[in-house]
Amino acid sequence: MDSKELATKVTEILDSKKGIDIEMIDVSEKTSLADYFVIASGNSTTQIKALTDEVEYVIKNECGIYPDHIEGRSGDRWMLLDYKDVVVHIFHPEERAN
């Protein structure tokens, strides 16, 4: 699975779980950190955790890909899943606005 397919899959998962303002941004020409950023918001800390858990679960079980790094577990107002070529950011709307 290439990075665009992975980013598209993550976008579909977030959409199926009612993530809001989902964006898939190609950053391959701008940074060496990743090829794509997928950014979404959740209405509550509970939804943010559910979105993060669902992405991690589906990508692991359907694609056999594990995140290299996860951040934000303790705060729950912003979470990050780092799949190396695809970085997933899930924000509380207030955090995303900043």
Residue frames as a rotation matrix with the C-alpha (Angstrom) as fourth column:
MET 1
0.589 0.808 0.000 0.00
0.808 -0.589 0.000 0.00
0.000 0.000 -1.000 0.00
ASP 2
-0.406 -0.735 0.544 1.51
0.693 -0.635 -0.341 3.32
0.595 0.239 0.767 -1.01
SER 3
-0.872 -0.051 -0.487 1.19
0.423 -0.578 -0.698 6.50
-0.245 -0.815 0.525 1.02
LYS 4
-0.760 0.643 -0.094 -1.69
-0.616 -0.668 0.417 7.93
0.205 0.375 0.904 -1.06
GLU 5
-0.168 0.699 -0.695 -3.72
-0.022 0.702 0.712 4.72
0.985 0.135 -0.103 -0.66
LEU 6
-0.476 -0.067 -0.877 -3.05
0.824 0.314 -0.472 4.74
0.307 -0.947 -0.094 3.09
ALA 7
-0.967 0.111 -0.230 -4.05
-0.012 -0.920 -0.392 8.39
-0.255 -0.376 0.891 3.42
THR 8
-0.515 0.821 -0.247 -7.22
-0.612 -0.150 0.777 7.72
0.601 0.551 0.579 1.42
LYS 9
-0.185 0.406 -0.895 -8.06
0.432 0.852 0.298 4.72
0.883 -0.331 -0.333 3.62
VAL 10
-0.746 -0.135 -0.652 -7.56
0.661 -0.266 -0.701 6.80
-0.079 -0.954 0.288 6.78
THR 11
-0.898 0.434 -0.078 -9.81
-0.441 -0.885 0.151 9.52
-0.003 0.170 0.985 5.33
GLU 12
-0.276 0.815 -0.509 -12.53
-0.312 0.425 0.849 6.95
0.909 0.394 0.137 4.63
ILE 13
-0.345 0.092 -0.934 -12.28
0.761 0.610 -0.220 5.55
0.550 -0.787 -0.281 8.17
LEU 14
-0.914 -0.043 -0.402 -12.56
0.299 -0.742 -0.600 9.01
-0.273 -0.669 0.691 9.72
ASP 15
-0.705 0.696 -0.139 -15.54
-0.632 -0.528 0.567 9.83
0.321 0.488 0.812 7.51
SER 16
-0.223 0.636 -0.739 -17.30
0.080 0.767 0.636 6.58
0.972 0.083 -0.222 8.44
LYS 17
-0.278 0.055 -0.959 -16.96
0.938 0.231 -0.259 7.49
0.207 -0.971 -0.116 12.13
LYS 18
0.673 0.707 0.215 -18.35
0.679 -0.707 0.199 11.00
0.293 0.012 -0.956 11.56
GLY 19
-0.289 -0.814 -0.504 -15.08
0.810 -0.488 0.324 12.91
-0.510 -0.315 0.800 11.78
ILE 20
0.784 0.611 -0.109 -15.55
0.485 -0.713 -0.506 16.54
-0.386 0.344 -0.856 10.79
ASP 21
0.815 -0.422 -0.398 -13.60
-0.537 -0.808 -0.243 18.85
-0.219 0.412 -0.885 8.46
ILE 22
0.482 -0.631 0.608 -11.45
0.350 0.774 0.527 15.99
-0.803 -0.042 0.594 7.16
GLU 23
0.755 -0.339 -0.561 -8.57
-0.641 -0.562 -0.523 17.06
-0.138 0.755 -0.641 4.95
MET 24
0.598 -0.662 0.453 -5.96
0.613 0.741 0.274 14.96
-0.517 0.114 0.848 3.13
ILE 25
0.852 -0.339 -0.399 -3.01
-0.432 -0.886 -0.171 17.21
-0.296 0.318 -0.901 2.32
ASP 26
0.722 -0.674 0.159 -0.13
0.641 0.563 -0.522 16.22
0.262 0.479 0.838 0.05
VAL 27
0.882 -0.461 -0.098 2.98
-0.331 -0.754 0.567 17.60
-0.336 -0.468 -0.818 1.77
SER 28
0.654 -0.630 0.419 5.53
0.636 0.758 0.145 15.52
-0.409 0.172 0.896 -0.15
GLU 29
0.306 -0.531 0.790 6.94
0.700 -0.437 -0.565 18.55
0.645 0.726 0.238 -1.98
LYS 30
0.554 0.028 0.832 7.13
-0.295 -0.928 0.227 20.66
0.779 -0.371 -0.506 1.17
THR 31
0.281 -0.429 0.859 8.69
-0.948 0.016 0.318 18.41
-0.150 -0.903 -0.402 3.82
SER 32
-0.393 -0.467 -0.792 10.57
-0.534 0.817 -0.216 15.17
0.748 0.338 -0.571 4.22
LEU 33
-0.682 0.159 0.714 8.56
-0.678 0.228 -0.699 14.30
-0.273 -0.961 -0.048 7.35
ALA 34
-0.255 0.694 0.673 5.69
0.234 0.720 -0.654 12.68
-0.938 -0.010 -0.346 5.45
ASP 35
-0.900 0.075 0.429 3.94
0.426 -0.056 0.903 12.44
0.091 0.996 0.019 2.10
TYR 36
-0.161 0.930 0.331 0.46
0.187 -0.301 0.935 13.17
0.969 0.212 -0.125 3.48
PHE 37
-0.981 0.157 0.111 -1.11
-0.145 -0.229 -0.963 14.80
-0.126 -0.961 0.247 6.50
VAL 38
-0.282 0.956 -0.080 -4.67
0.450 0.205 0.869 13.72
0.848 0.209 -0.488 7.25
ILE 39
-0.995 -0.030 0.096 -6.37
-0.058 -0.610 -0.790 16.22
0.082 -0.792 0.605 9.54
ALA 40
-0.181 0.977 -0.111 -9.79
0.367 0.171 0.914 15.87
0.913 0.125 -0.389 11.16
SER 41
-0.709 0.066 0.703 -11.75
-0.619 -0.536 -0.574 17.12
0.339 -0.841 0.421 14.13
GLY 42
-0.463 0.622 -0.632 -14.00
0.630 0.732 0.260 15.43
0.624 -0.278 -0.730 16.63
ASN 43
0.178 0.679 0.712 -16.78
-0.046 -0.717 0.695 17.10
0.983 -0.157 -0.096 18.60
SER 44
0.826 0.108 0.553 -15.67
-0.549 -0.062 0.833 15.78
0.125 -0.992 0.008 21.98
THR 45
-0.211 -0.936 0.282 -12.74
-0.968 0.240 0.073 14.09
-0.136 -0.258 -0.957 23.67
THR 46
0.029 0.319 0.947 -14.72
-0.228 0.925 -0.304 10.85
-0.973 -0.207 0.099 23.51
GLN 47
0.937 0.342 0.073 -15.14
0.006 0.192 -0.981 11.13
-0.349 0.920 0.178 19.74
ILE 48
0.450 -0.852 -0.269 -11.47
-0.871 -0.352 -0.342 12.07
0.197 0.388 -0.900 19.27
LYS 49
-0.380 -0.565 0.732 -10.42
-0.725 0.673 0.144 8.92
-0.574 -0.477 -0.666 21.12
ALA 50
0.352 0.599 0.719 -12.94
0.034 0.759 -0.650 6.82
-0.935 0.253 0.247 19.16
LEU 51
0.929 -0.059 -0.366 -11.67
-0.369 -0.242 -0.897 8.21
-0.036 0.968 -0.247 15.84
THR 52
0.032 -0.999 0.011 -8.06
-0.996 -0.033 -0.081 7.52
0.082 -0.008 -0.997 16.82
ASP 53
-0.298 -0.099 0.949 -8.83
-0.479 0.876 -0.059 4.01
-0.826 -0.472 -0.309 18.05
GLU 54
0.681 0.645 0.347 -10.79
-0.001 0.474 -0.880 3.18
-0.732 0.600 0.323 14.89
VAL 55
0.710 -0.508 -0.488 -8.03
-0.670 -0.275 -0.689 4.35
0.216 0.816 -0.536 12.55
GLU 56
-0.292 -0.886 0.359 -5.42
-0.949 0.316 0.010 2.40
-0.122 -0.338 -0.933 14.51
TYR 57
-0.094 0.344 0.934 -7.60
-0.306 0.883 -0.356 -0.75
-0.947 -0.320 0.022 14.67
VAL 58
0.848 0.522 0.094 -8.66
-0.065 0.278 -0.958 -0.83
-0.526 0.806 0.270 11.01
ILE 59
0.555 -0.707 -0.439 -5.24
-0.782 -0.263 -0.565 0.01
0.284 0.657 -0.698 9.58
LYS 60
-0.395 -0.703 0.591 -3.63
-0.855 0.517 0.044 -2.63
-0.336 -0.488 -0.805 11.78
ASN 61
-0.161 0.405 0.900 -6.18
-0.145 0.893 -0.427 -5.37
-0.976 -0.199 -0.085 11.05
GLU 62
0.818 0.544 0.187 -6.95
0.113 0.166 -0.980 -4.69
-0.564 0.822 0.074 7.39
CYS 63
0.851 -0.510 -0.126 -3.58
-0.355 -0.381 -0.854 -3.43
0.387 0.771 -0.505 6.18
GLY 64
0.681 -0.602 -0.416 -1.12
0.707 0.688 0.162 -4.90
0.189 -0.405 0.895 8.69
ILE 65
-0.162 -0.711 0.685 0.38
0.360 -0.689 -0.630 -1.46
0.919 0.144 0.367 9.33
TYR 66
0.371 0.183 -0.910 1.14
0.928 -0.048 0.369 -0.25
0.024 -0.982 -0.188 12.84
PRO 67
0.921 -0.076 0.383 1.73
-0.042 -0.994 -0.097 3.38
0.388 0.073 -0.919 13.80
ASP 68
0.001 -0.992 -0.122 5.38
0.474 0.108 -0.874 4.21
0.881 -0.057 0.470 14.37
HIS 69
-0.928 -0.297 -0.224 4.40
0.348 -0.479 -0.806 6.68
0.132 -0.826 0.548 17.06
ILE 70
0.161 0.980 0.116 1.26
0.702 -0.196 0.685 7.88
0.694 -0.029 -0.720 18.86
GLU 71
-0.910 -0.413 -0.028 0.99
0.320 -0.659 -0.680 11.17
0.262 -0.628 0.732 20.73
GLY 72
-0.626 0.631 0.458 -1.69
-0.576 -0.770 0.275 12.85
0.526 -0.091 0.845 22.79
ARG 73
-0.326 0.542 -0.775 -3.17
0.389 0.824 0.413 9.88
0.862 -0.166 -0.479 24.63
SER 74
-0.609 0.046 -0.792 -3.25
0.791 -0.037 -0.610 11.72
-0.057 -0.998 -0.014 27.94
GLY 75
-0.879 0.195 -0.435 -4.78
-0.101 -0.968 -0.229 15.03
-0.466 -0.157 0.871 26.79
ASP 76
-0.394 0.733 0.555 -7.37
0.778 0.587 -0.224 13.75
-0.490 0.343 -0.801 24.31
ARG 77
0.477 0.554 -0.682 -7.83
0.063 -0.796 -0.602 17.22
-0.877 0.245 -0.414 22.73
TRP 78
0.476 -0.381 -0.793 -5.31
-0.879 -0.176 -0.443 16.43
0.030 0.908 -0.419 20.01
MET 79
0.458 -0.342 0.821 -4.05
-0.073 0.905 0.418 13.04
-0.886 -0.251 0.390 18.93
LEU 80
0.233 -0.499 -0.835 -1.46
-0.967 -0.210 -0.144 12.07
-0.103 0.841 -0.532 16.38
LEU 81
0.680 -0.115 0.724 -0.87
0.115 0.992 0.050 8.75
-0.724 0.050 0.688 14.64
ASP 82
0.162 -0.733 -0.661 2.47
-0.868 -0.425 0.258 8.62
-0.470 0.532 -0.704 12.82
TYR 83
0.762 0.113 0.638 2.55
0.162 0.920 -0.357 6.08
-0.627 0.375 0.682 10.01
LYS 84
-0.232 -0.971 0.064 5.84
0.546 -0.076 0.834 7.56
-0.805 0.229 0.548 8.70
ASP 85
-0.881 -0.119 0.458 4.62
0.468 -0.364 0.805 8.55
0.071 0.924 0.377 5.22
VAL 86
-0.061 0.919 0.390 1.16
0.218 -0.369 0.903 9.47
0.974 0.141 -0.178 6.55
VAL 87
-0.948 -0.183 -0.258 0.63
0.296 -0.220 -0.929 11.51
0.113 -0.958 0.263 9.71
VAL 88
-0.077 0.995 0.056 -2.89
0.577 -0.001 0.816 11.65
0.813 0.096 -0.575 11.12
HIS 89
-0.988 -0.135 0.075 -3.91
0.031 -0.653 -0.757 14.60
0.151 -0.745 0.649 13.32
ILE 90
-0.077 0.992 -0.103 -7.25
0.650 0.128 0.749 14.53
0.756 -0.010 -0.654 15.14
PHE 91
-0.918 -0.321 0.232 -8.16
0.120 -0.784 -0.608 17.73
0.377 -0.531 0.759 16.96
HIS 92
-0.084 0.844 -0.530 -10.81
0.857 -0.210 -0.471 19.12
-0.509 -0.493 -0.705 19.23
PRO 93
0.463 0.315 0.829 -12.28
0.802 -0.547 -0.240 22.08
0.377 0.776 -0.505 17.26
GLU 94
0.989 -0.109 -0.096 -10.90
-0.044 -0.856 0.516 24.61
-0.138 -0.506 -0.851 19.78
GLU 95
0.240 -0.961 0.140 -7.38
0.157 0.180 0.971 23.18
-0.958 -0.211 0.194 19.46
ARG 96
-0.044 -0.216 0.975 -7.57
0.961 0.256 0.100 23.10
-0.271 0.942 0.197 15.67
ALA 97
0.807 0.434 0.400 -8.65
0.530 -0.831 -0.169 26.76
0.259 0.348 -0.901 15.56
ASN 98
0.734 -0.622 -0.272 -5.45
-0.194 -0.576 0.794 27.77
-0.651 -0.530 -0.544 17.36
